[in-house]
């Protein structure tokens, strides 16, 4: 399984205001968009890397970059074997 790089993370939290401070002050992320129910942060030249949406605290989705379709299939198979749904 070869992951090239981190793509994004989508998290849920009932503490959106806390995340706005935490992301910027402690993680060094730039808050690029804020709505009533979500925050979007960037850490490099990509539009966004971390999305925090209102809801029960939980990891919602993760995205990873891979070299090609074969690598994507291999990563997906390994994740699904661990009983984690892949979309």
C-alpha positions in Angstrom: 0.0 0.0 0.0 1.6 3.3 -1.1 0.1 6.6 -0.1 1.7 9.6 -1.8 0.4 12.3 0.5 -2.4 13.5 2.8 -5.4 14.8 0.8 -7.9 16.0 3.4 -9.8 15.3 6.6 -13.4 15.9 7.3 -14.3 16.0 11.0 -17.5 16.6 12.9 -17.7 18.5 16.2 -20.2 20.3 18.3 -17.6 22.8 19.3 -17.2 24.8 16.0 -16.1 28.0 17.8 -13.4 26.1 19.7 -12.1 24.6 16.4 -11.9 28.1 14.8 -9.4 29.1 17.5 -7.6 25.7 17.8 -7.1 25.3 14.1 -5.5 28.7 13.7 -3.7 29.2 17.0 -2.4 25.7 17.8 -2.3 23.8 14.5 -1.2 26.8 12.4 -4.0 26.4 9.8 -5.5 29.3 7.9 -9.3 29.6 8.3 -10.4 30.2 4.7 -14.2 29.8 5.1 -16.6 29.9 8.0 -20.3 29.2 7.8 -22.8 28.6 10.6 -22.2 24.9 10.3 -18.7 24.4 9.0 -15.1 25.6 9.0 -12.6 25.1 6.2 -8.9 25.3 6.9 -5.9 25.3 4.6 -2.3 24.5 5.3 -0.7 24.9 1.9 -1.5 25.9 -1.7 -4.6 23.6 -1.8 -8.1 25.2 -1.4 -8.7 23.3 1.9 -7.3 20.4 3.8 -9.3 20.2 7.0 -13.1 20.6 7.1 -14.9 20.7 10.5 -18.7 20.4 10.3 -21.2 20.7 13.1 -22.4 17.5 14.6 -21.4 14.8 17.1 -17.6 14.6 17.6 -16.2 12.1 15.1 -13.9 11.6 12.2 -16.1 11.7 9.1 -13.8 11.2 6.1 -10.2 11.1 5.1 -8.7 11.5 1.7 -5.3 10.3 0.6 -3.4 10.8 -2.6 -2.0 7.8 -4.4 0.1 7.3 -7.6 -2.4 5.7 -9.8 -5.6 3.6 -10.1 -3.9 0.4 -9.1 -2.5 2.0 -5.9 -6.0 3.3 -5.2 -7.5 -0.1 -5.6 -4.9 -1.6 -3.3 -5.4 1.0 -0.6 -9.2 0.6 -0.8 -9.0 -3.2 -0.5 -6.8 -2.9 2.6 -9.1 -0.4 4.2 -12.2 -2.4 3.4 -10.5 -5.5 4.9 -10.3 -3.6 8.1 -14.1 -3.2 8.0 -14.0 0.5 7.1 -16.3 1.6 4.3 -14.6 3.1 1.2 -16.3 5.4 -1.2 
